């Protein structure tokens, strides 16, 4: 297909995997550690450097139209999250990092088997793949950590205020192990998952595109506001605080203490913009220009207590999950499952990022043998991840297929894309054409 599209053959192939977040939802952008693993599904780009300063992009999927632009005029439209904009994010991130004014052009053909808008990070995999393609074509080198940080920052060009988990695992993943990803500074630690269980991904078939809706960025802002109110309550320099983790770090207390502080300092009723301004002693204009993001300007009420309670309790669950994997008691699978179930309850009730289809799918998975099941990814649609004892896997897959998919007549995606067991895959790679 590359030859029919561009009349030549590619020089490099680059892959970047999607990921499943096992536990630690919506806390990376608050500064807390998460526990994902790369999946085997990935984005693949075939690339040929060209003499002209033009970027030509094509996709093997006919739903995604061809695109071309000058390398010196990269425009990313935040109002429409079109597929090529994710490529442009990765390209622009590398271009700006090295301060390049006239980089080499390239022809690229993009292929991928990560279901889109499913919470398995297809968009971040494309950003990472594009960043690695650009780096390779330009003959530059960066460490995996530097690449992950650049791609996390550059994906924000599309308007999502993410925290960096997706890009980090795409580059830092290793086959056979999940990773505890910590931020500031970015680092990854192996987490050995229990051998007697498998992780199963099930797609609710409700699509959720983070960049196309404001749900995600509203949560980011609610967490930012909660951090500022908690900091003010404790007499800290609140205007410098952006993340909930910073409040804990400045106070030097435990996550349990932060949960108590949340209960003491924040009320469960939603906060109006006026009340937030009064609490912080700022004007509405200050709130709009200094704290809210461009696509959260119209939000009238903010749930701060619920969001902070989720973040601090979820951060503690991540650390407990890692500790159980290390201690490996006889009932490891049961204990990990309980943490995953608690995580889903918190996402559903406190963070309100679930939906009726995800809740139904989680219930079905638990009913048919999952020790734990939860939404994964941003939520509001997308996938669940379940921990299933290995000996129950065939029956589990058959029963979930019957109870959720056959009853709902889902035919949008092939069966294998909807429901599959996964094991930790490797990170992003470059292959040279032989």
N, C-alpha and C positions, 0 to 999 in steps of 0.2 A: 504493500500500500504506500510506503514511503516513496518508492520509485515512481509510482503512477502519479503521486501528488506533486513531487518536487523534481522528478527526472534525474535523480541521483541516488546514492546510497548513504545511510547515516555513518558517522564516524564513531559516535559513542551511544551507549544505552545507559540510562540512569534510572534506578528504582528507589522509591521511598514508600515504606509501609504505612498502612492505617494502624489504629490502635484500639484496644478496649481498655477502659479504665475500670479496674477491678473494684477499687474503693477510693474515695476522696473526691467527691463531686462538688464542683463550683467552689473549690478552695484554693486552687493554684493562683488565681488572680488576687487572692487575699494574702498571699505570701506563704501558704502552707504546703507541706509535702503531699504528694499524691502517689498512687501505686498502680501504674498501668503496665501493660505488656503490648508489644507489637503483634499484630495479626499477620497471617500469611498473605492476605489480600494487599495489593499495593497499587501505586501509580507507576507507570513506566513511560519514559520519554526517549524516543529515538531522535538524535540531534546531529545536524551537520552545520559546521561553521561556514559562513559565506562572506564574500568580499564586500558586498553592499552593507550599508548600515540599516538593514531592515530585519525586523523580527516577523517571521511567518509561522503561524501556529495552525495546526490542523488536529482534529480529533478522530479517532477510529469510530466513535459513536456519532451517527448522523444527526442526533438531537442537538449536538454542539457545533455550531457553524464555524467555518474557518475565520481567521482574524489576522490582519497584518498591520504593523505600525512601524514608524521610525524609532530606532533605539534611543534617539535623543528627544523623543516627545512622548514619554510614557504617561498616559492619562488613565487614572483608575477612578471609575465612576462609583461612588459609594451608594448611589441610589439604586443601582441595579447590580446585584452580585452575579454577573455573567461569568461563565467558566474561565474565559481567558484572563479575567481580572486577577484571579488567584495566581496564575502564571506570572503576570506582570508584577504582583507583589514580591515574589521571590527574585525576579530579575532586578527590580528597582532596589531591593534591599542590598544586593551585592554591588550593584552599580554605585549606590550612594556610599556604602562602606569604604570602597576604594577610591571614591571621588573621581570616577571615570566619566570623561565628557564625550567620548566618541567610541563606545565599545563595538566589538565585532558583531555583525548581524548573524542570525542563524535561522535555519529551517527546523522546525520541531513537529514531531507527530506524537500526540499524547494518547495513551491507552490506560485503562484502569479497571479493576474488578472490585473496588470498594463500593458498596451501594451508596449512592449520593444521599445527603441529608438524613443519614441513618444514625448519627452519633458515633460513627467509627472513624471520624476524622479524615474523610476523603479530601476536604478542602485544604486542610493543613498539609496533608501528604503531597498535594499538588504544589503548594507554596514551597515546601522543602525540596521537592524534586526539581522545581524550576531554579531554586537557589543553587543547588548542586550542579545542575546543567550549566548555569551561567558561570559559576566558579571554574568548572572544568574547561569550558570553551575559552575562557579568558586566560587559562593557564596559571591561575592564582591558587594559593593554598591557605586553608584555615583549619583550625581544630574542629572536631565535631561539636564541642561546647560552643565555640564562637559561631559556627553555622546555625546551631539551634537558636542562639540568642538573637542573631540577625533576622532569622525567619520569623521568630515570635514577634519581634518588633515590626517587621515589614507587613505581616498579615493585618496589622491594625490599619493599614492604608485602605482596607475594604470596609472599615467601620466597626469591626468587632474588637472589643477591649479584652481579649483573652489573656491568660496568664502565662502561657509558655509550656504547659504540659505536653501538648500534642506534637509540637516541633521537637521538643527534647527527646521524647521516646522514639520519634521517627529516626533521629540520628544516633541516639545512644543505646538503642535496643540491642540485645544479644540473644541468639537462639538459646532456648532452654531455660530462660530465667525472666521473671518479672523484674521490675525496677522500682525502687523507692526514689522518686525524683524530688530533690530539694532545691530550693531557690535562694538566691542572694548569699553566696555565689551558687551558680547552677552546678549540681553534681548528681551522680546516679549510683545507687548501691544495689547489688544483686539481692533479690528476694526469692528464695527457693520455694516454689509452690508444692503442696503435698502431692505425693506420687499416687495416692489412692483416689484422686478425684480429677475430674476434667471441668473446664470452664466452657459453657455453652452459650452462644450468642443467638438471640431470637429477635427478629425485626418485627416491630409492631405494624410496619407498613404505613405508619403516619409519618410523613416527611416533615422535617424541621430544618430550615436553613437559618443559621444564627445571624447571618448578615442581612437577611430579608425581613426580619422582625425586630422589634425593640425589646422583647422579653429579656434577652441575655444582658443587654447593656443596662436595663433597668436594675437588674440584680447587682451588677457591678457597682452601680451608683449607690444603691441601698447599702451595700457593704461599706462603701467609702464613707457615706454619711454616718453609719453606725460607728465606724472607727473614730470619726471626728467627735461625735457626741460623747463616746466613752472617754476619749482623751481629754476633752474639756472637763468632764465630770471629775477626773483625777488630777486636774491642774496641769496637764501636759501642754506642750506647744502644739495645739490641735491643728493649726493651719498647715503644719508641715507633715501631718499624718495622712497617708493615703490608704493604708491597708490594715485590716484587723490584726494581722500578725505583729505589726509595728507597735501596737498598743501593748500587747503581751510582752514583747521584747523590752520596751522602755520601762515597764513596771517590774519586769523580772519575776513574774509569777507563773503558776501552772495553768494549764487549760481549764482545769476544774475551777480555779479561782476566777478565771475570765468568765466562766458560765455564771458564777455567783454575781460578779460585777454587772454582767448583762442584765440579770434579773433586778438588780438594785438600781441601775442607772437608766434603763430603757423601759418604756411601757408597751404592752402588747397591742394597744390600739394604734392604728396607722397615724403617722405624722403628716400634717399638712406642710406645704412649703413655708407658710407663715410661721408655724411653730418651730420648724428647723432654723429659720432665720433668727427667731427670738432666742432659741437655745444657744446659738453660736454668736449672736450679736452682730449679724451681717445683714445686708440689704438683699432684696430679691434679685437685684441685678448682679450682686456678687455671687449669689448662689448659681445663677444661670451661667455666668461667664467663667467662674473659677472652679466650680465643682461638677455641675451637670455636663454631660457630653452632648454633642450636637443632636443626637437622636433621642435624648431624654428630656428635651426642653419643655415638652407638653405634659409631662407626668405631674399629677396634682397631689398624689398621696404616696407615702413610702412606708413599708413595713420594716422597721429597723430591728426591733427585738427578735422577731422570728428569724431574720436572715443571720444575725450575729449568733444566735443560739445554734442554728444549723452548722455554721462554719466552725465554731469552737468544738462542738461535739463530734463533727465529722473529722476534724483534724486529729482528735484523740482516737477515733476508731482506726484511722490509718496506722498510727503508731502501735496500737494494740494488735492489728492484723499482722504487721511485720514481726512483732514480738512472738506471736503464736506460731508463725511460720518457722521462726528460729528455734523456739522451744520444742516444737513438734510433739505435743502430748498425744495420747491415744485418740482423744476426741477432737483432733485438730479440725477436721472437716466440719463437724457440728459447730464448733466455736467460730470458725470463719464465716459459716453460713449465717449464724446469729448476727454477726457484725454487718453482713451484707443486708440482712432483713431490716436491721435498725437504720441503716443508711437509706434504704428506700423509704421507710416511714418518715424520716426527717426530710428527704427531698420532696415527698408528697405533701406533708402537712405544714412544715416550717418554711421550706424554700419554694413550695408550690410550683415545681417544675415538672410534674408528672402530667399524665392525661388519663382518661378513662381506659383507653386501649392498653396503655402500659401497665396500669394497675391490674387489669384483667389478665394480661399475659403473665405478670409476676405471680398472681394467684394460681394460674394454671400450672406454671412451672413448679411451684411449691407443692401443689396437689399431686403431681406425678413424679416426685422423688428428688427435686432440688432441695438441698439442705439450706440454701439461701438463694435469693433472687432479688435483683434491683435494676432500676433504670441505669443506663450508662451513657456518657456523653452529656450534652447540654440538657436533654430531656425534652418535654413538650412534644414527644414523638420519638422516632428512632428506635434504638435497641434496648433489650435487657441483657444482663449477664447473670448466669446462674452457676452455682457450684454443685456438681452432680457426682455422686459416688461412681467410679469407673464401671463397676459391675451393673449399674442400673442404666447406663447410657443408651443402649439400643431401645429398650422399652420407653425410656423418657422421650427420646426423639420421636418415636412413632406416636405416642400419646399426645404430645404437644402439637405435632403436625395435625393430628385428627381434631383435637379440641379447639385449637385457635385458627389454623389456616384453612382447613377444609370447611369449617362452619362459616367462615367469613368470606369464602370464595376469593381469596387474594390471588390474583394472577399477574400482578404488576412485575414481580421479579421471579426468576427461576427459584424453585424450591430450595436449592442448595444455598442461594444467597440469603434466604430468609432465616434458616435454622441450621446451625452447624457448631460442632465442637471445635475448639481452637487450642493451639499450644503456642507458647511464646516464640515469636519469630525474630529474625535478625533485622538490623537497621539499614539505613540508606546505603546504596552502593553504586559505583560506576563500572560499567563493562566497556572494554574497547572492542571495536569491530575487528574480528580476526583478519 
